[in-house]
Amino acid sequence: MAKLQSLDPHTPMFAQFKEKTGPIVLANSFVVPKERTESFLDLFRKQAEFMKAQPGFVSLQMHKGTADSQLLMNVAVWESTEALATAFGSPEFQRMAAEFPDDIVSYPHIFEQIDV
């Protein structure tokens, strides 16, 4: 299973699940060894198909770092933290998440839009 790391050590993702808010954006950066990029994306596509069918899902985009970077970033919009937490905690999603190799590192964080 990929190793989850907190982007903000003061506010881990699981603590963010308790915040009742929405809509939200999940930004999840992954460090993926170059030789694993294609297999990672194959597994990620399976997860994405599952998530797209879940209540509260809005949209999803995957981005790749430039200049030969090993970073990939998923940006997903959800109606609420509750919807994301329910989908993330489902046994089917957890089975898929367990398929990722241990040398993948994930930095998920939940954001709300603010006016500027």
MOPAC internal coordinates of N, CA, C and O (Angstrom, degrees):
PM7 1SCF
backbone

  N    0.0000 0     0.00 0     0.00 0    0    0    0
  C    1.4543 1     0.00 0     0.00 0    1    0    0
  C    1.5229 1   109.14 1     0.00 0    2    1    0
  O    1.2310 1   120.60 1   -37.56 1    3    2    1
  N    1.3190 1   116.47 1   142.44 1    3    2    1
  C    1.4581 1   121.06 1   176.88 1    5    3    2
  C    1.5288 1   109.86 1   -59.91 1    6    5    3
  O    1.2310 1   121.09 1   -32.03 1    7    6    5
  N    1.3170 1   115.51 1   147.97 1    7    6    5
  C    1.4591 1   120.49 1   178.25 1    9    7    6
  C    1.5225 1   108.56 1   -85.82 1   10    9    7
  O    1.2310 1   120.07 1   -54.93 1   11   10    9
  N    1.3489 1   117.46 1   125.07 1   11   10    9
  C    1.4637 1   122.35 1   176.99 1   13   11   10
  C    1.5229 1   109.22 1   -88.76 1   14   13   11
  O    1.2310 1   120.65 1   -51.42 1   15   14   13
  N    1.3167 1   116.37 1   128.58 1   15   14   13
  C    1.4598 1   122.66 1   175.52 1   17   15   14
  C    1.5255 1   108.30 1  -122.76 1   18   17   15
  O    1.2310 1   120.54 1   -33.60 1   19   18   17
  N    1.3077 1   116.57 1   146.40 1   19   18   17
  C    1.4618 1   120.40 1   178.12 1   21   19   18
  C    1.5205 1   110.15 1   -82.18 1   22   21   19
  O    1.2310 1   120.89 1   -53.06 1   23   22   21
  N    1.3177 1   115.89 1   126.94 1   23   22   21
  C    1.4535 1   120.96 1   174.50 1   25   23   22
  C    1.5252 1   109.32 1   -66.76 1   26   25   23
  O    1.2310 1   120.85 1   139.82 1   27   26   25
  N    1.3291 1   115.98 1   -40.18 1   27   26   25
  C    1.4652 1   122.89 1   175.34 1   29   27   26
  C    1.5284 1   107.03 1  -114.65 1   30   29   27
  O    1.2310 1   119.69 1   -75.45 1   31   30   29
  N    1.3310 1   118.20 1   104.55 1   31   30   29
  C    1.4674 1   120.19 1  -176.37 1   33   31   30
  C    1.5280 1   114.02 1   -60.18 1   34   33   31
  O    1.2310 1   120.09 1   160.67 1   35   34   33
  N    1.3311 1   117.43 1   -19.33 1   35   34   33
  C    1.4610 1   120.79 1   179.42 1   37   35   34
  C    1.5334 1   112.35 1   -82.30 1   38   37   35
  O    1.2310 1   120.63 1   164.57 1   39   38   37
  N    1.3448 1   116.40 1   -15.43 1   39   38   37
  C    1.4578 1   120.41 1  -176.27 1   41   39   38
  C    1.5289 1   109.84 1  -141.56 1   42   41   39
  O    1.2310 1   120.01 1  -100.51 1   43   42   41
  N    1.3306 1   117.58 1    79.49 1   43   42   41
  C    1.4637 1   119.44 1   179.09 1   45   43   42
  C    1.5344 1   111.65 1   -63.64 1   46   45   43
  O    1.2310 1   120.78 1   -23.67 1   47   46   45
  N    1.3219 1   116.11 1   156.33 1   47   46   45
  C    1.4694 1   120.65 1  -177.53 1   49   47   46
  C    1.5210 1   111.86 1   -56.54 1   50   49   47
  O    1.2310 1   119.32 1   139.43 1   51   50   49
  N    1.3168 1   118.91 1   -40.57 1   51   50   49
  C    1.4611 1   119.66 1  -177.21 1   53   51   50
  C    1.5294 1   111.29 1   -65.73 1   54   53   51
  O    1.2310 1   119.88 1   149.41 1   55   54   53
  N    1.3351 1   117.83 1   -30.59 1   55   54   53
  C    1.4693 1   120.26 1   173.24 1   57   55   54
  C    1.5231 1   109.60 1   -69.07 1   58   57   55
  O    1.2310 1   120.43 1   145.08 1   59   58   57
  N    1.3304 1   116.78 1   -34.92 1   59   58   57
  C    1.4631 1   120.41 1   179.40 1   61   59   58
  C    1.5240 1   111.98 1   -66.53 1   62   61   59
  O    1.2310 1   120.03 1   150.78 1   63   62   61
  N    1.3197 1   117.55 1   -29.22 1   63   62   61
  C    1.4685 1   120.65 1   177.87 1   65   63   62
  C    1.5239 1   111.66 1   -59.87 1   66   65   63
  O    1.2310 1   120.12 1   153.83 1   67   66   65
  N    1.3236 1   117.38 1   -26.17 1   67   66   65
  C    1.4686 1   121.36 1  -178.27 1   69   67   66
  C    1.5263 1   112.64 1   -76.64 1   70   69   67
  O    1.2310 1   120.14 1   161.68 1   71   70   69
  N    1.3244 1   117.34 1   -18.32 1   71   70   69
  C    1.4656 1   122.38 1   179.50 1   73   71   70
  C    1.5242 1   109.02 1   -75.61 1   74   73   71
  O    1.2310 1   120.20 1   -61.21 1   75   74   73
  N    1.3044 1   117.22 1   118.79 1   75   74   73
  C    1.4710 1   121.98 1  -179.06 1   77   75   74
  C    1.5215 1   109.03 1   -87.18 1   78   77   75
  O    1.2310 1   120.97 1   -84.23 1   79   78   77
  N    1.3308 1   115.76 1    95.77 1   79   78   77
  C    1.4522 1   120.25 1  -177.39 1   81   79   78
  C    1.5255 1   110.07 1  -152.01 1   82   81   79
  O    1.2310 1   121.06 1   -11.46 1   83   82   81
  N    1.3000 1   115.57 1   168.54 1   83   82   81
  C    1.4541 1   120.29 1   177.49 1   85   83   82
  C    1.5135 1   109.34 1   170.10 1   86   85   83
  O    1.2310 1   120.02 1   -18.96 1   87   86   85
  N    1.2966 1   117.57 1   161.04 1   87   86   85
  C    1.4616 1   125.76 1    -3.52 1   89   87   86
  C    1.5241 1   111.15 1   -68.58 1   90   89   87
  O    1.2310 1   121.46 1   -20.53 1   91   90   89
  N    1.3167 1   114.81 1   159.47 1   91   90   89
  C    1.4618 1   120.60 1  -178.31 1   93   91   90
  C    1.5260 1   110.27 1  -131.90 1   94   93   91
  O    1.2310 1   121.79 1   -18.30 1   95   94   93
  N    1.3340 1   114.18 1   161.70 1   95   94   93
  C    1.4564 1   121.65 1   174.74 1   97   95   94
  C    1.5248 1   107.11 1  -120.56 1   98   97   95
  O    1.2310 1   121.13 1   -52.13 1   99   98   97
  N    1.3207 1   115.45 1   127.87 1   99   98   97
  C    1.4557 1   121.00 1   171.39 1  101   99   98
  C    1.5260 1   106.75 1   -97.20 1  102  101   99
  O    1.2310 1   120.55 1   -63.35 1  103  102  101
  N    1.3218 1   116.56 1   116.65 1  103  102  101
  C    1.4639 1   121.62 1   173.72 1  105  103  102
  C    1.5232 1   106.04 1  -106.74 1  106  105  103
  O    1.2310 1   120.85 1   -62.55 1  107  106  105
  N    1.3170 1   115.98 1   117.45 1  107  106  105
  C    1.4573 1   120.44 1  -176.49 1  109  107  106
  C    1.5206 1   108.75 1  -125.77 1  110  109  107
  O    1.2310 1   120.98 1   -70.76 1  111  110  109
  N    1.3383 1   115.74 1   109.24 1  111  110  109
  C    1.4602 1   121.26 1   177.64 1  113  111  110
  C    1.5227 1   109.19 1   -93.18 1  114  113  111
  O    1.2310 1   121.22 1   -43.32 1  115  114  113
  N    1.3216 1   115.26 1   136.68 1  115  114  113
  C    1.4580 1   121.86 1  -179.59 1  117  115  114
  C    1.5225 1   109.15 1  -120.06 1  118  117  115
  O    1.2310 1   120.51 1   -43.42 1  119  118  117
  N    1.3214 1   116.62 1   136.58 1  119  118  117
  C    1.4540 1   121.84 1   169.73 1  121  119  118
  C    1.5297 1   105.45 1   -98.54 1  122  121  119
  O    1.2310 1   121.22 1   -65.23 1  123  122  121
  N    1.3413 1   115.27 1   114.77 1  123  122  121
  C    1.4629 1   121.40 1  -173.54 1  125  123  122
  C    1.5278 1   108.98 1  -123.97 1  126  125  123
  O    1.2310 1   120.04 1   -60.68 1  127  126  125
  N    1.3296 1   117.52 1   119.32 1  127  126  125
  C    1.4666 1   118.60 1   175.61 1  129  127  126
  C    1.5354 1   109.87 1   -55.39 1  130  129  127
  O    1.2310 1   121.01 1   -41.00 1  131  130  129
  N    1.3142 1   115.67 1   139.00 1  131  130  129
  C    1.4741 1   120.88 1  -173.78 1  133  131  130
  C    1.5181 1   112.99 1   -51.93 1  134  133  131
  O    1.2310 1   120.42 1   141.00 1  135  134  133
  N    1.3277 1   116.80 1   -39.00 1  135  134  133
  C    1.4643 1   119.56 1  -177.94 1  137  135  134
  C    1.5296 1   112.48 1   -70.52 1  138  137  135
  O    1.2310 1   120.01 1   169.02 1  139  138  137
  N    1.3124 1   117.58 1   -10.98 1  139  138  137
  C    1.4663 1   121.36 1  -179.75 1  141  139  138
  C    1.5328 1   113.13 1  -105.71 1  142  141  139
  O    1.2310 1   119.71 1   179.58 1  143  142  141
  N    1.3074 1   118.16 1    -0.42 1  143  142  141
  C    1.4670 1   120.43 1  -173.43 1  145  143  142
  C    1.5194 1   112.54 1   -56.51 1  146  145  143
  O    1.2310 1   119.53 1   129.80 1  147  146  145
  N    1.3157 1   118.50 1   -50.20 1  147  146  145
  C    1.4700 1   119.99 1  -176.96 1  149  147  146
  C    1.5207 1   112.26 1   -65.85 1  150  149  147
  O    1.2310 1   119.91 1   137.13 1  151  150  149
  N    1.3355 1   117.78 1   -42.87 1  151  150  149
  C    1.4729 1   119.27 1   179.02 1  153  151  150
  C    1.5259 1   110.59 1   -67.21 1  154  153  151
  O    1.2310 1   120.29 1   143.85 1  155  154  153
  N    1.3533 1   117.05 1   -36.15 1  155  154  153
  C    1.4597 1   120.11 1   175.66 1  157  155  154
  C    1.5266 1   110.18 1   -60.71 1  158  157  155
  O    1.2310 1   120.49 1   132.38 1  159  158  157
  N    1.3280 1   116.66 1   -47.62 1  159  158  157
  C    1.4611 1   119.98 1  -178.47 1  161  159  158
  C    1.5278 1   112.07 1   -63.93 1  162  161  159
  O    1.2310 1   119.88 1   145.18 1  163  162  161
  N    1.3369 1   117.83 1   -34.82 1  163  162  161
  C    1.4671 1   119.91 1   175.66 1  165  163  162
  C    1.5293 1   111.00 1   -61.36 1  166  165  163
  O    1.2310 1   120.40 1   134.22 1  167  166  165
  N    1.3333 1   116.85 1   -45.78 1  167  166  165
  C    1.4646 1   120.58 1   177.92 1  169  167  166
  C    1.5260 1   110.99 1   -66.28 1  170  169  167
  O    1.2310 1   120.75 1   139.52 1  171  170  169
  N    1.3225 1   116.17 1   -40.48 1  171  170  169
  C    1.4602 1   119.85 1  -179.28 1  173  171  170
  C    1.5276 1   110.65 1   -62.67 1  174  173  171
  O    1.2310 1   120.16 1   139.65 1  175  174  173
  N    1.3184 1   117.31 1   -40.35 1  175  174  173
  C    1.4772 1   120.53 1   179.07 1  177  175  174
  C    1.5275 1   111.23 1   -59.71 1  178  177  175
  O    1.2310 1   120.07 1   141.82 1  179  178  177
  N    1.3319 1   117.48 1   -38.18 1  179  178  177
  C    1.4757 1   120.64 1   176.30 1  181  179  178
  C    1.5255 1   110.20 1   -62.32 1  182  181  179
  O    1.2310 1   120.97 1   134.09 1  183  182  181
  N    1.3254 1   115.74 1   -45.91 1  183  182  181
  C    1.4681 1   119.76 1   178.02 1  185  183  182
  C    1.5203 1   110.94 1   -61.93 1  186  185  183
  O    1.2310 1   120.38 1   137.87 1  187  186  185
  N    1.3182 1   116.87 1   -42.13 1  187  186  185
  C    1.4595 1   121.13 1  -178.33 1  189  187  186
  C    1.5244 1   110.84 1   -61.93 1  190  189  187
  O    1.2310 1   119.91 1   138.32 1  191  190  189
  N    1.3219 1   117.78 1   -41.68 1  191  190  189
  C    1.4701 1   120.61 1   178.38 1  193  191  190
  C    1.5204 1   110.65 1   -61.83 1  194  193  191
  O    1.2310 1   120.55 1   139.55 1  195  194  193
  N    1.3204 1   116.55 1   -40.45 1  195  194  193
  C    1.4636 1   120.41 1   177.03 1  197  195  194
  C    1.5279 1   110.26 1   -63.30 1  198  197  195
  O    1.2310 1   120.32 1   130.97 1  199  198  197
  N    1.3324 1   116.99 1   -49.03 1  199  198  197
  C    1.4673 1   121.00 1  -176.90 1  201  199  198
  C    1.5246 1   111.56 1   -63.11 1  202  201  199
  O    1.2310 1   120.22 1   141.29 1  203  202  201
  N    1.3244 1   117.19 1   -38.71 1  203  202  201
  C    1.4639 1   120.63 1  -179.03 1  205  203  202
  C    1.5254 1   112.10 1   -60.77 1  206  205  203
  O    1.2310 1   120.09 1   155.49 1  207  206  205
  N    1.3190 1   117.44 1   -24.51 1  207  206  205
  C    1.4615 1   121.90 1  -179.14 1  209  207  206
  C    1.5307 1   112.76 1   -90.03 1  210  209  207
  O    1.2310 1   119.94 1   178.23 1  211  210  209
  N    1.3274 1   117.73 1    -1.77 1  211  210  209
  C    1.4662 1   120.84 1  -176.03 1  213  211  210
  C    1.5277 1   111.95 1   -86.89 1  214  213  211
  O    1.2310 1   120.40 1   -34.52 1  215  214  213
  N    1.3377 1   116.85 1   145.48 1  215  214  213
  C    1.4661 1   120.14 1   176.66 1  217  215  214
  C    1.5311 1   110.92 1   -58.71 1  218  217  215
  O    1.2310 1   120.58 1   -44.88 1  219  218  217
  N    1.3144 1   116.50 1   135.12 1  219  218  217
  C    1.4528 1   121.53 1   177.54 1  221  219  218
  C    1.5123 1   114.67 1    92.90 1  222  221  219
  O    1.2310 1   119.93 1   171.53 1  223  222  221
  N    1.3345 1   117.74 1    -8.47 1  223  222  221
  C    1.4622 1   120.71 1   177.48 1  225  223  222
  C    1.5228 1   109.21 1   -71.85 1  226  225  223
  O    1.2310 1   120.05 1   -42.17 1  227  226  225
  N    1.3380 1   117.52 1   137.83 1  227  226  225
  C    1.4626 1   122.18 1   179.04 1  229  227  226
  C    1.5345 1   111.26 1  -114.03 1  230  229  227
  O    1.2310 1   120.01 1   123.13 1  231  230  229
  N    1.3369 1   117.58 1   -56.87 1  231  230  229
  C    1.4608 1   119.79 1  -177.02 1  233  231  230
  C    1.5202 1   110.21 1  -160.54 1  234  233  231
  O    1.2310 1   121.79 1   -12.41 1  235  234  233
  N    1.3536 1   114.18 1   167.59 1  235  234  233
  C    1.4549 1   120.16 1  -178.87 1  237  235  234
  C    1.5273 1   108.83 1  -153.34 1  238  237  235
  O    1.2310 1   121.05 1   -39.92 1  239  238  237
  N    1.3169 1   115.59 1   140.08 1  239  238  237
  C    1.4662 1   121.98 1   173.58 1  241  239  238
  C    1.5240 1   108.30 1  -139.49 1  242  241  239
  O    1.2310 1   120.62 1   -36.33 1  243  242  241
  N    1.3275 1   116.42 1   143.67 1  243  242  241
  C    1.4614 1   121.52 1   174.55 1  245  243  242
  C    1.5191 1   107.48 1  -112.91 1  246  245  243
  O    1.2310 1   120.89 1   -40.75 1  247  246  245
  N    1.3199 1   115.90 1   139.25 1  247  246  245
  C    1.4616 1   122.44 1  -179.22 1  249  247  246
  C    1.5262 1   108.88 1  -127.04 1  250  249  247
  O    1.2310 1   120.95 1   -30.43 1  251  250  249
  N    1.3422 1   115.79 1   149.57 1  251  250  249
  C    1.4570 1   121.85 1   177.87 1  253  251  250
  C    1.5180 1   109.01 1  -116.94 1  254  253  251
  O    1.2310 1   120.88 1   -42.74 1  255  254  253
  N    1.3166 1   115.92 1   137.26 1  255  254  253
  C    1.4563 1   120.62 1   176.48 1  257  255  254
  C    1.5172 1   111.24 1   -62.94 1  258  257  255
  O    1.2310 1   120.70 1   -29.13 1  259  258  257
  N    1.3052 1   116.27 1   150.87 1  259  258  257
  C    1.4561 1   121.28 1  -179.65 1  261  259  258
  C    1.5239 1   110.61 1   -88.77 1  262  261  259
  O    1.2310 1   121.41 1    -4.54 1  263  262  261
  N    1.3343 1   114.90 1   175.46 1  263  262  261
  C    1.4717 1   122.69 1   173.15 1  265  263  262
  C    1.5281 1   112.22 1    56.60 1  266  265  263
  O    1.2310 1   120.90 1  -134.29 1  267  266  265
  N    1.3326 1   115.88 1    45.71 1  267  266  265
  C    1.4627 1   121.31 1   175.04 1  269  267  266
  C    1.5283 1   112.95 1    66.20 1  270  269  267
  O    1.2310 1   120.54 1  -152.95 1  271  270  269
  N    1.3287 1   116.58 1    27.05 1  271  270  269
  C    1.4573 1   122.52 1   179.24 1  273  271  270
  C    1.5252 1   110.88 1   -67.86 1  274  273  271
  O    1.2310 1   120.59 1   -27.31 1  275  274  273
  N    1.3163 1   116.47 1   152.69 1  275  274  273
  C    1.4584 1   122.62 1   174.23 1  277  275  274
  C    1.5291 1   111.63 1   -95.58 1  278  277  275
  O    1.2310 1   120.09 1  -170.73 1  279  278  277
  N    1.3391 1   117.43 1     9.27 1  279  278  277
  C    1.4580 1   121.11 1  -177.32 1  281  279  278
  C    1.5244 1   112.31 1   -94.22 1  282  281  279
  O    1.2310 1   121.51 1   -42.10 1  283  282  281
  N    1.3191 1   114.73 1   137.90 1  283  282  281
  C    1.4576 1   123.45 1   169.06 1  285  283  282
  C    1.5188 1   105.92 1  -124.00 1  286  285  283
  O    1.2310 1   120.03 1   -33.85 1  287  286  285
  N    1.3392 1   117.56 1   146.15 1  287  286  285
  C    1.4601 1   119.64 1   179.98 1  289  287  286
  C    1.5250 1   109.85 1  -135.65 1  290  289  287
  O    1.2310 1   121.58 1   -55.45 1  291  290  289
  N    1.3160 1   114.58 1   124.55 1  291  290  289
  C    1.4458 1   122.64 1   174.55 1  293  291  290
  C    1.5305 1   108.18 1   -94.78 1  294  293  291
  O    1.2310 1   120.77 1   -48.83 1  295  294  293
  N    1.3237 1   116.14 1   131.17 1  295  294  293
  C    1.4667 1   121.61 1   175.03 1  297  295  294
  C    1.5255 1   106.27 1  -121.03 1  298  297  295
  O    1.2310 1   120.62 1   -67.47 1  299  298  297
  N    1.3280 1   116.41 1   112.53 1  299  298  297
  C    1.4604 1   121.31 1  -176.98 1  301  299  298
  C    1.5213 1   109.83 1  -123.17 1  302  301  299
  O    1.2310 1   120.93 1   -43.68 1  303  302  301
  N    1.3257 1   115.83 1   136.32 1  303  302  301
  C    1.4624 1   121.55 1   178.29 1  305  303  302
  C    1.5253 1   107.63 1  -104.54 1  306  305  303
  O    1.2310 1   121.36 1   -45.06 1  307  306  305
  N    1.3291 1   115.00 1   134.94 1  307  306  305
  C    1.4652 1   122.78 1   179.37 1  309  307  306
  C    1.5198 1   108.99 1  -130.10 1  310  309  307
  O    1.2310 1   120.50 1   -27.51 1  311  310  309
  N    1.3136 1   116.64 1   152.49 1  311  310  309
  C    1.4670 1   120.99 1   177.94 1  313  311  310
  C    1.5191 1   112.20 1   -65.27 1  314  313  311
  O    1.2310 1   120.11 1   149.92 1  315  314  313
  N    1.3357 1   117.40 1   -30.08 1  315  314  313
  C    1.4685 1   120.21 1  -176.73 1  317  315  314
  C    1.5212 1   110.62 1  -161.43 1  318  317  315
  O    1.2310 1   121.01 1   -17.94 1  319  318  317
  N    1.3329 1   115.67 1   162.06 1  319  318  317
  C    1.4584 1   120.00 1   173.59 1  321  319  318
  C    1.5196 1   109.98 1   -64.53 1  322  321  319
  O    1.2310 1   120.21 1   144.51 1  323  322  321
  N    1.3274 1   117.20 1   -35.49 1  323  322  321
  C    1.4635 1   120.31 1   179.89 1  325  323  322
  C    1.5248 1   111.56 1   -60.66 1  326  325  323
  O    1.2310 1   120.23 1   137.09 1  327  326  325
  N    1.3315 1   117.16 1   -42.91 1  327  326  325
  C    1.4613 1   120.74 1   179.40 1  329  327  326
  C    1.5297 1   110.76 1   -63.60 1  330  329  327
  O    1.2310 1   120.39 1   134.99 1  331  330  329
  N    1.3219 1   116.85 1   -45.01 1  331  330  329
  C    1.4621 1   120.66 1   178.40 1  333  331  330
  C    1.5224 1   110.68 1   -62.85 1  334  333  331
  O    1.2310 1   120.11 1   133.78 1  335  334  333
  N    1.3186 1   117.40 1   -46.22 1  335  334  333
  C    1.4699 1   121.17 1  -178.48 1  337  335  334
  C    1.5274 1   111.09 1   -61.24 1  338  337  335
  O    1.2310 1   120.23 1   139.80 1  339  338  337
  N    1.3224 1   117.16 1   -40.20 1  339  338  337
  C    1.4630 1   120.76 1   179.18 1  341  339  338
  C    1.5245 1   110.55 1   -63.99 1  342  341  339
  O    1.2310 1   120.53 1   133.27 1  343  342  341
  N    1.3383 1   116.58 1   -46.73 1  343  342  341
  C    1.4654 1   120.32 1   179.57 1  345  343  342
  C    1.5300 1   110.90 1   -64.55 1  346  345  343
  O    1.2310 1   120.37 1   135.40 1  347  346  345
  N    1.3216 1   116.90 1   -44.60 1  347  346  345
  C    1.4615 1   121.97 1  -178.71 1  349  347  346
  C    1.5249 1   111.19 1   -62.71 1  350  349  347
  O    1.2310 1   120.44 1   141.77 1  351  350  349
  N    1.3130 1   116.77 1   -38.23 1  351  350  349
  C    1.4624 1   121.44 1  -177.01 1  353  351  350
  C    1.5125 1   115.05 1   -82.04 1  354  353  351
  O    1.2310 1   119.94 1   174.80 1  355  354  353
  N    1.3165 1   117.72 1    -5.20 1  355  354  353
  C    1.4664 1   120.00 1  -177.48 1  357  355  354
  C    1.5334 1   110.52 1   -65.88 1  358  357  355
  O    1.2310 1   120.34 1   -36.41 1  359  358  357
  N    1.3259 1   116.96 1   143.59 1  359  358  357
  C    1.4765 1   119.64 1   179.72 1  361  359  358
  C    1.5313 1   112.89 1   -57.61 1  362  361  359
  O    1.2310 1   119.80 1   142.46 1  363  362  361
  N    1.3258 1   117.99 1   -37.54 1  363  362  361
  C    1.4605 1   120.35 1  -179.59 1  365  363  362
  C    1.5326 1   110.97 1   -63.78 1  366  365  363
  O    1.2310 1   120.29 1   135.08 1  367  366  365
  N    1.3291 1   117.05 1   -44.92 1  367  366  365
  C    1.4652 1   119.49 1   178.47 1  369  367  366
  C    1.5300 1   110.47 1   -64.20 1  370  369  367
  O    1.2310 1   120.24 1   137.68 1  371  370  369
  N    1.3225 1   117.15 1   -42.32 1  371  370  369
  C    1.4600 1   120.39 1  -179.58 1  373  371  370
  C    1.5319 1   111.72 1   -62.72 1  374  373  371
  O    1.2310 1   120.08 1   144.05 1  375  374  373
  N    1.3355 1   117.44 1   -35.95 1  375  374  373
  C    1.4700 1   120.22 1   175.61 1  377  375  374
  C    1.5297 1   110.49 1   -62.82 1  378  377  375
  O    1.2310 1   120.84 1   136.91 1  379  378  377
  N    1.3414 1   116.00 1   -43.09 1  379  378  377
  C    1.4657 1   119.35 1   178.98 1  381  379  378
  C    1.5251 1   111.12 1   -66.27 1  382  381  379
  O    1.2310 1   120.17 1   139.09 1  383  382  381
  N    1.3199 1   117.28 1   -40.91 1  383  382  381
  C    1.4637 1   121.25 1  -179.56 1  385  383  382
  C    1.5262 1   111.01 1   -62.43 1  386  385  383
  O    1.2310 1   120.20 1   146.73 1  387  386  385
  N    1.3211 1   117.22 1   -33.27 1  387  386  385
  C    1.4640 1   121.40 1  -179.81 1  389  387  386
  C    1.5242 1   112.34 1   -67.47 1  390  389  387
  O    1.2310 1   119.93 1   163.76 1  391  390  389
  N    1.3420 1   117.74 1   -16.24 1  391  390  389
  C    1.4605 1   121.48 1  -179.89 1  393  391  390
  C    1.5305 1   113.38 1   -75.79 1  394  393  391
  O    1.2310 1   119.72 1   161.78 1  395  394  393
  N    1.3313 1   118.14 1   -18.22 1  395  394  393
  C    1.4572 1   119.90 1  -179.52 1  397  395  394
  C    1.5248 1   110.27 1   -70.05 1  398  397  395
  O    1.2310 1   120.07 1   -41.09 1  399  398  397
  N    1.3291 1   117.47 1   138.91 1  399  398  397
  C    1.4677 1   120.47 1   179.51 1  401  399  398
  C    1.5318 1   112.06 1   -63.67 1  402  401  399
  O    1.2310 1   121.30 1   -24.55 1  403  402  401
  N    1.3162 1   115.12 1   155.45 1  403  402  401
  C    1.4650 1   122.25 1  -177.97 1  405  403  402
  C    1.5217 1   113.49 1   -66.44 1  406  405  403
  O    1.2310 1   119.50 1   161.87 1  407  406  405
  N    1.3361 1   118.56 1   -18.13 1  407  406  405
  C    1.4660 1   119.43 1  -177.57 1  409  407  406
  C    1.5278 1   113.07 1   -89.32 1  410  409  407
  O    1.2310 1   120.29 1  -172.61 1  411  410  409
  N    1.3335 1   117.05 1     7.39 1  411  410  409
  C    1.4697 1   121.88 1   173.11 1  413  411  410
  C    1.5315 1   107.00 1   -91.25 1  414  413  411
  O    1.2310 1   120.48 1   -45.57 1  415  414  413
  N    1.3199 1   116.70 1   134.43 1  415  414  413
  C    1.4673 1   120.88 1   177.60 1  417  415  414
  C    1.5248 1   107.48 1  -116.87 1  418  417  415
  O    1.2310 1   120.98 1   -47.02 1  419  418  417
  N    1.3310 1   115.73 1   132.98 1  419  418  417
  C    1.4595 1   122.88 1  -176.66 1  421  419  418
  C    1.5285 1   109.50 1  -118.35 1  422  421  419
  O    1.2310 1   121.07 1   -44.66 1  423  422  421
  N    1.3357 1   115.56 1   135.34 1  423  422  421
  C    1.4628 1   122.60 1   179.36 1  425  423  422
  C    1.5285 1   109.21 1  -122.05 1  426  425  423
  O    1.2310 1   119.62 1  -100.36 1  427  426  425
  N    1.3442 1   118.33 1    79.64 1  427  426  425
  C    1.4647 1   120.45 1  -178.28 1  429  427  426
  C    1.5298 1   111.82 1   -85.47 1  430  429  427
  O    1.2310 1   121.29 1   -32.90 1  431  430  429
  N    1.3220 1   115.14 1   147.10 1  431  430  429
  C    1.4655 1   120.32 1   174.78 1  433  431  430
  C    1.5218 1   108.59 1  -154.34 1  434  433  431
  O    1.2310 1   120.78 1   -35.46 1  435  434  433
  N    1.3135 1   116.12 1   144.54 1  435  434  433
  C    1.4641 1   122.46 1  -179.05 1  437  435  434
  C    1.5257 1   108.96 1  -103.64 1  438  437  435
  O    1.2310 1   121.35 1   -43.94 1  439  438  437
  N    1.3292 1   115.02 1   136.06 1  439  438  437
  C    1.4543 1   121.66 1  -178.13 1  441  439  438
  C    1.5229 1   111.27 1  -127.75 1  442  441  439
  O    1.2310 1   120.72 1   -26.85 1  443  442  441
  N    1.3131 1   116.24 1   153.15 1  443  442  441
  C    1.4628 1   123.11 1   170.04 1  445  443  442
  C    1.5290 1   107.37 1  -113.40 1  446  445  443
  O    1.2310 1   120.69 1   -32.55 1  447  446  445
  N    1.3163 1   116.28 1   147.45 1  447  446  445
  C    1.4549 1   120.16 1   175.92 1  449  447  446
  C    1.5302 1   109.31 1   -74.35 1  450  449  447
  O    1.2310 1   121.01 1   -38.21 1  451  450  449
  N    1.3189 1   115.68 1   141.79 1  451  450  449
  C    1.4601 1   120.74 1   174.51 1  453  451  450
  C    1.5298 1   108.72 1  -125.87 1  454  453  451
  O    1.2310 1   120.75 1   -25.08 1  455  454  453
  N    1.3017 1   116.16 1   154.92 1  455  454  453
  C    1.4609 1   121.04 1   177.54 1  457  455  454
  C    1.5189 1   109.29 1   -84.12 1  458  457  455
  O    1.2310 1   120.88 1   -43.55 1  459  458  457
  N    1.3291 1   115.92 1   136.45 1  459  458  457
  C    1.4707 1   120.00 1   176.87 1  461  459  458
  C    1.5069 1   110.10 1  -127.53 1  462  461  459
  O    1.2310 1   120.10 1   180.00 1  463  462  461

